[in-house]
Amino acid sequence: MRSEFQAAIAQLIAEKGLPREVVMETVATALLAAYRKSFGGGENVRIEVDKNGEVHVWASKKVVTQVKDPNEEISLAEAQRLIPNAALGQFVDVDSSFIFARIPTQTAKQVILQRIREAEHEHLYDQIKNWVGEIRLGTLTRKDPVRGWLLDFDLDQVDKVEGFMPPSEEVATEHNKVGQRLRVLVYDVRRVQGRMLQILVSRTHRDLVRRLFESEVPEIYEGTVEIKAIAREPGSRSKVAVVARQEGLDPIGSCVGVRGSRINNIVRELHDEKIDIIQWSPDPATFVANSLSPVKPLKVELREEDHTALVTVAEKQLSLAIGKDGQNARLAAKLTGWRVDVTKPAEGEVFEEQPVSEMAETSSGGSYGRRERSERSGGRHERDNNSRRGGRERGSRHSHSGYNEYDRD
């Protein structure tokens, strides 16, 4: 039986990919549970399985003058044969390997298999729990009407691990299909009833954008360029605020890469989602001005009492500053954390030809993505329509709040 037992342990180690010490400890615990299930008691019994699969059973027994319970006690004479200086009242470990042979084979097998499954699950969880916050490449297997897309992830020595992308984490403009390989952000790993693992992934989380920049821009990965804030409307547009941590380094140029090579890789991965790269500034007014890229505001006035940034832009750039359906101003508010109130100059208010140039430490940034041209054309069309409206309507303010819109992220 021992040779079969040792062979079974070796097979478990090979098949499950579990560390040998984990298997040894698990088998020892399982055997002890099987013994207690079969005979009861056994609180004083310790079972060890060495690296060769040899089983050692030890029972801690009290040294007494007259033995009443041989499972718990040992006579002084017997104890002194094992340990010459043993004394009454002491506890000695007695080799009780015969117990192993008494454990019913079927009981031992059932308990061992159960404990091995639990150990395998625990080992897998220890590997996967560190995935949270990382990008993983998965294969779409099927779409569940309730749970959303199911994905398979390849893992060393484990056939496959399944993940779920809930409908709320899908990008509405992406058209996925079974068999497609997709890069996703793991945002949670959960234990659920039945000791199963549930890996939850997302394509809408703003940290997906952060991780893509880290993978494509060495300066961000190394820390010489830092992403200070991200605002995102998945599938449509993102704004990313960056700053250099090394003198003389252009953070925006680092993100763009030679001929746009770096930013284009990110845009492609996000299925042509437009990305605005913004120069971050510790000065809130400058940061708000930069965040409205591609527009350069004429003036930014901060109103602390209600945390509002009053932004004045040239009348011909008003529609572009606000953006289609208010998107540009809305993302600027999310990015900076300020309410952004965009308006044209008041009647009689005059500004220089190159306003707020002193506000920007460097270029405020740029927009990247295939949709840029059509959106800008749309902005011109909106301005043309606005120019035909009444002056009162045309000069109305447009405000967006940046508070608590990304708490989940």
C-alpha positions, 0 to 999 in steps of 0.5 A: 500500500505504501508504494502505491501511496507514494506513486499516487503522491508523485502523480498528484504533484505532476498533474496538479502542478502543486509544490511538493511541500504543499502536497506533503502537508495536505496529505498528512492533514488528510490522513489525520482527518481520515483517522479521526473520522474512522476511530474518533479522538486522535487529538494527540496524533501527528502525521508527517509525510516526508519528501519520499512519500514515507508516512510517519505517525507520532502519538504524544503519550503521558508517562504513567505507572499503570496504563488505562488508555493505551492510545493516550498513555505509556508505562514508565518502563516502556517510555524509558526504553524509548527515552532513558531519562523519561519520568512520570508525568512527562509526554513522549512522542511514540512512533505509531505508524501502525495507525496508517495501516488501520485507516480504511483505504477508501476513506483515506482516498476520499479525504485526500482527494478532497484536501488536494482539491482545496489545496489546489484551489488555495494555490491557484488563488495565491497566484491569481490574487496578484492579478488585480490591477493588471492587464491580462490577455484572455480568449472570449469563450461565450456570452452569458445573458446575465454574467456577460462575456466569459474568458479563458486565461492560460496559466502555467501548469493549470489548463485554464482559468475562467473570468467574467466581463459583466455587461457594465464593463463592456465598451458599447462600441466594441463588437466582440466575438467568440474566440477573440483574444482580448486584453482586459483589466482584472479589477477583482478576484473573489471567492464565492460559495463552493470555494470557486474563484471568480475573476472579474475583468473590465474594458471600461475601467480607466486603469486599463488606459493607465496600464496600456501607457505603462506598457507602451511608454518606458518613461512611465513604467520607470517613473520619469514620467508620471500619470497624474489623472485620467478621465475616460468615457469608454469607447469615445474619448479619454484625457490623460494628464502627465508630468515629467519627473526628470528635468528636460524631459518632454512628458507629452512627447514621451507618450506620443513616441516617434511619429506617434508610434506609442500613442497609436498602439494604445489607440489601436488597442482601445479600438480607436478611442480618442486620447488627449494627452494633457500637461499636468500643472500644480497650478489649478488654473493652468491645469484647467486651461490645459485640460480643455485641449485642443482649445487654449482658454483666454482666461481661467478664474477659480471660485473657491466657494463652490470649487468652480473654474470660470473659463473664458474662450474665444467665441469661435472656439466655444463649441470646440471647448464644450465639445459634442454633447458637452464631452470636452468640458465634462472630461476636463471637469473629471480630470481636474476635479473642478466644476468647469464653466465655459463661456465666451468673453463678455461684451467689451472684454478684449484679450491679447492675440496669444492669451494665457501663454504664460499659464502653460509650462509647456504645450498643453497637449494634443489629441490622438485617434482616428476620430479627431478630424471628424470631431473637429469638423463637427465642432466647426459645424456646431459653431456655424449653427451657433453663429446663426442663433440669437446672441443671448443663446449663443453666449450662454454658459456651459458648466460641468462638474468633476465631483465623484464621477469616478469613485468606483475607479 
